[in-house]
Amino acid sequence: MESVFALVDVLFVSRLGADAIATVGLTESVLTLFQTLPLGLAIGATALIARRVGQKDAERAGRTAVQALGLGLALSIPVGLAGAVFARPILLALGAAPGVLEHGVPYARLMLASFPIIMLLFLISAVLRGAGDATTSMRALWLANTVNIVLAPLFIFGLGPVPAMGVLGAAVATTVGRSTGVVYQLHRLLKGTGRLALRRRHLCVEWDTLRSLLKLSGGATFQYLLTMSSWLILMRIVATFGSAALAGYTLAMRVLLFAQQPTWGLSHAAGTLVGQSLGAGDTDRAERAAWRASFYTLGFLAAVALGFLVFADPLIHSFTTDPEVGLHATRCLRIVSCSLALYAFVTVLPHAFNGAGDTTTPTLVNLVFCWGFQLPLAWLLAIPLGWGPSGAFASIAITYGALGLASAALFRRGQWKLRHV
């Protein structure tokens, strides 16, 4: 459901042309880099709370949740303000064309300024998942996306007294939608009718818990930072071939990310089960959960890849009528689909490592494959060898396969069982 925000933005904004699509793509890439903070904190929060729930210590789980939310706000507010202030130079550094800058700066400023809302949405979802309550998180995102879907066309194109805001309207709708979801999540946590309840007595600073959170989250944040920053550099390589190539890449990756979302659900479930099982002292159950989720995910992604290979053309052209944008998007979708099934291990097993408290292994794997392998390969194929944008797309497919096999081999070694939260 989180990915639907970006998909809806692209769907409506695509009616405004290639520059508008590129605007969303560049800004979402910057925001994705910023999201390494909530993603990293979410890993730490989920692992700690899952362990407390496995130990049947609901009181300690509630206090841990408050520490995580407080830490998230303290980090996200200054980051969001800095992003809003430096939106223009950030887009310039990414190679934004003049038309992209015209649309992109107001859009980027609002999206980056809303970062504290994104932080809360991610963190509260992580807290709920750690407690085994993914349903409340899902309902919040359903609500947030419903608001966004209703408001996006209204604010982008205008209706009656509501003026047409263009690309900026997509940012307004998304921010209002996410804010609505956060309000609902907080209401459910404070009401205390679910598996985890927050109470006034939990509002205190626990330095030991904060240290544990920072220890786990620091490794996880760096892990995501390596991955997300490499995607940002990859987008910079694609941007050298013009707005049409960048727009095509943006469309294809939004479709791919949306299709992968069920696998993220399985990966989060695997991370929670690993943490709870280790908390209960059952390492065999933890390992079974991770492998089972991996192979379910592999089967699902194999089916998705087959669908993309066959139906790439009609799918992409439902988003854009621009022939050049459609050509790049179709190529990207088909090339990446060639190794999409192996990405199952990349999706699930890092969450299993993190759920066990081992953030070092996936961090090192991401460092080697994202920075040491994918980026040099993308540059080599795209520019010196003259493959153009297709070279960057091919580097993604090759890295998916290599990263998946390496993750599976390292998990099978079983060193993660020796970690303790």
N, C-alpha and C positions, 0 to 999 in steps of 0.2 A: 504493500500500500504506500510505503514511503516513496517508491519509485514512480508512482502514478503522478505525483506532483510535477516531476520533470517531463513525463510523457504528455500530460495535459498541456503544459506550457508549450512544448514543441508542436503539438497537434494544432493549437489555435494560432500560435505565432507563425507557423509555416505559411499561413495565408498572406503574411506581410512580406515574404521574399527571403532570399538567401542571407542577406545581411542580418535580418531579424533572427533567423535560425542560428547563425554563427554567434550572435550576441548571447543567446541562451546557452549555447555550447561552451563558450569561453567562461561565462560567469559561473555556470554549474561546475566547471572544472576547478575554478578558484575556490568555490564553496566546498567542493569535494575535498580539496586540500585542507581547508579549515576544519572539515568534519573529522579529520584524524583525531582531534581532541575529544569530541563526544564518543567516537567509536572506541578509542582507547580506554576512556573512563568507563564506558559501558562494559567492556570486557572485564575490567577489575571489579565493577559493581556486581555483575552477574556471577562471577566466580566466587566472590566473598559471600554474597547472599545465598547462593545455591548451597555453599558449604554449611552456612548457619542453618538453613532449612533442613539439610540432610542430618544435622546434629539436633534437630527439633528445638532450636533456640530462637523462637519468634521475636523475643524482645531484642536480642542482639542484632537480628536481621533488620528490625525497624530502625535501630540506631545507625547501622551501617548505611541504610538507604538515605538517611538525612545527611550523613557526612558526604556521600557521593553527590547529592543534589547541591549542597552548599559549595563544594569544591568546583563543581561544574559551572555554577553561576559566577564564582570569583574569577575563573579563567576566561569565560566566554564574553563577558561584558567588554573588557578592554580590547579583545581581539576583534569583536564586532565593530567597535568604534574605529579602530585603526583601518579595518577593511573599507568602511564607508568613506573615510577621509582620503584614502589612497586608491580609490577605485579606478580613476583615470590612468595613473601611471602603471597600475597592475595590468590593465587591458592593453596598454601600449607595449608593455614588455612581452606580452603574449602574441604580439604581431597583429593586433586588431586593425582592420582597414578603417578609413575615415567614416564610411557608412556604418560600420559596426560601432565605432565610438559614439556616433550621434545617438544611436538607440541604446547603446550598452551602458553608458555611465550612469544615468538615472536608475536603470534596472539593477545594475550591480550594486549601487549604493544602498538601495533598499534591501536587497537580498542579503548583503553582507551585514548590514545593521541589524537584521533580524536573527543573527547568529545565536544570541542567548535563548530565543524561542526554540531554535533547532536543537540546541544543547539539551534543554529540558525534555523535548519530545523524545530524543534518543535515550537519555538517561532514565527517564521514568519507565520507558518501555523495557530497558535493561533490568531495572529493579523488579518489575512485574514478571519478566521472564525468569529471573533468578529464583523467584518465589514459586515458579511453576504456573503462573497466571498470565498466559499469553493472550487470553480472550479479551481482557480489558484493554490491553494495548491495541489489539486488532480493532475493537469497537471505536477507540479514539481516532485511529487512522481512517476508518470508514467515515466517521463524522467529518474529520478534517478535509478529506478528499471530496466529500459531497459538497461542502461549502466552496471549495476551490473550483470544482467543475461548474457549479452554478454561477459563481462570480467571475471566472476568467473571461468568458466571451462577453459578459456585460461590461467589464472594465476595459477590455482590449478594444472592442469595436464600438462601445457606447450604445445606449438605448434611452430614448426620451430625454429626461433631465440629466442622465448620467453621461458625461463627456467621454469620447473615445480617447483612451490614454496610450494606445498602441502597446509596445512591449512592456512599458512600465505597468500597465494594467495587470499583466500576468504576475508581476512581483507583488502587487497589492493583494490580488486574490490569493496567492499562495501564502503570504504572510498571515492574512486573516484566517485562512483555513487551518494553518498550523497552530495559531494561537488558540483557536477554538478547541482543537484536539488536546492541547496542554491543559486548558481549563477543565476539560472533562476528566483527564487523567488525575489531576490534583484532587478534584472532587471525590473520585473513587478511593484514592489513597486515604484522604482525610476522613471520609465517611466510615472506612474501616470494615466494610462488609465482605471484603475479599480475603485472599490468603495472607495479605500483608497490610497492616494498618500503621499509619504514622500518628503519633500522639505528641502532645506538647512536651512531655517529659523527655522525648527523644531530641529536643532542640538543645543540644550541647556539643561542645567540641571534644572529640575523642582522638587524641594525637596518635595512639597506637593504630587505630582503624585508618586514619588518614595516611599514616606511613605505609600500611599494607596496601591501601588503594593506590597510592603513588608508585609503590614498587611494582605492582602488577600493571597499573595503567601506563606507567612510563614506558615499559617494554612494549606494551600493546600499541601505544600511541606512535612510538618510533616505527613499529612494524607497519602500521597503516600509513604513516608519513612516507615511508619508502615507496609503498605501492602507489599512493595517490599522487605524489610528486612526480613519479615516473610517468603517470598518465598525463600530467600537465606538460611535461617535456615532449611526450609523444604528440600531443595536440599542437604544440608549437611547431613540430616538424611538419605536420599535416597543413598547418596554416600557411606555410611557405608556398603552397601550391594554389592559394586563392580561397575566396569565400565559398565557392561552390564545393570544393573538396572538403573544406571544414564543415560546411552544412551537411554534406553527405555523411561524413564520419559521425557527426553529432546525431543525425537521425538513426543511423544503423546501431550505434552504441546504446541509444535510448531504448530501442526495440530489444536489443540483446539483454540489457540490464533488467528490463521489465519481465522478459520471459524467464530470467533466472531467479526471480523473487521467491517462487515456491521452494527453491533449493536453499535460500537463505533461512527460510522457516525451519527446514530440516537441520541446517547447521546450528542454528540457535538452540534447537531442541537437544541436539547432540552435546553442545557445550554445557547446557544445564544438567543433563543426565550424567555427564562425566563428573561434574563438580559434586552433584548430590551423591553419586555412587561412591566417590572417593571419600566424601564426608561420612558415609556409612561404612567405610572400610571394604567395599566390594569392587576391587580393581577389574575383575573379570566382566562384571556387568558394564563398567565404564567402557571397556574395550569393545564389547559386543555392540553397544549403542552407537559408537563412532563408526564402526565398519558397516553396520546395517544402514545407518543414515547415508553413508558414502555410496553404497551400491544402489539404494533407492534413487539417490540423486543422479547417479550415472545413467540409469535407465531412463529417467525423465529427460535429462539433457540430450541423450541420444535421439529421443523422439522429437524434441524441439529442433535439434540440428537438422534432422531429415526434413522437417516442415519448412525450415528456412531455406534449405537448398532448393526445394521444389517451388515454394511460393514467394520467393524474395521479391520478384518484380511487382506483382499486384499488391503485396503488403507495403512496400516502400512507396509506390505511387498513390496509395491512399493518403499519404502524408504530403506529397509534393507533386506538382505538375512540371517542375523545372527538369528538363531532360538531363542536364549535366549533373545536378545534385542527385537525381535518381540513379544515374550511372554509378557514381562513387558510392552511394549508400548501398546499392545492390551488391556491388563487388565486395565491399567491407563485410556485409552480412554473410555472404556465401563463403568468403575466405576464412573468417573467424569460426564459422560453423563446422569447418573440417576437423577441428580438434576440441569442439565444445564439450563432448562427453567426458574427456579426461579432466576438464575443469571441475568436475564433481569433487575430486580429492582436494583441490585448491579451496573450494567453498567450505567443505565440512571439516576437514582435519585441522586447519589452524584454530577453529573454534574448540575442537576437542583438546588440542594442546593448551590453549588459553584457559579452558575450563578446568584443566588439571593444574593450573598455576605455572605452566611452562610457556612463558612468552618469548624466551630466548630462541628456541628452535625456529618458529615461523618467522621471526625477525631476521635471522641469518639467511634463511631461505629466500625471503623477499629481497634482501640486499644483493645476494648473488644473482638471482634470476631477473629481477626488475631493472636494476642499475648496471650490473656487470654483463648482462646478456641481452635483454630486450632492447634497451635504448641504443647501444652500439649497432645491433643488428638492424633496427629500424632506420637509422641514419645511413648505414652501408647500403641497404637494399633500395631505399627511397632516393638517395641523392647520387653517390658515386656510381652505383650500378644502374641508375636511371629507371627504376621501377615506378617512381613517382609515389602517389598516395598508396598504391597497392603494396608497395614495399613495407610501409608502416603497418598496413593491415596484416600482411603475412607474418611480420614479427610478433604480432599479438597471438596468432594461431600457433606458431612454433613455441612461444613461451608458455601458452596454456598447457600444451602437451608435456613439455619438459618439467614444468613446475608441478603438475599433477603427479607425475611418476615419482619425482623426488619427495614430495610430501608423503605419499603412500609408503615409500621405502623407509623414511625416517620414523613414521608413526609405528610401523611394524617392529622396529627395534625395541620399542617399549621403555625408553629412558624416561619418558614423561611420567611413568608410574612412581618414580622416586621423588617427584616434586611435592612440596607441601605449601599450602597457602597459610 
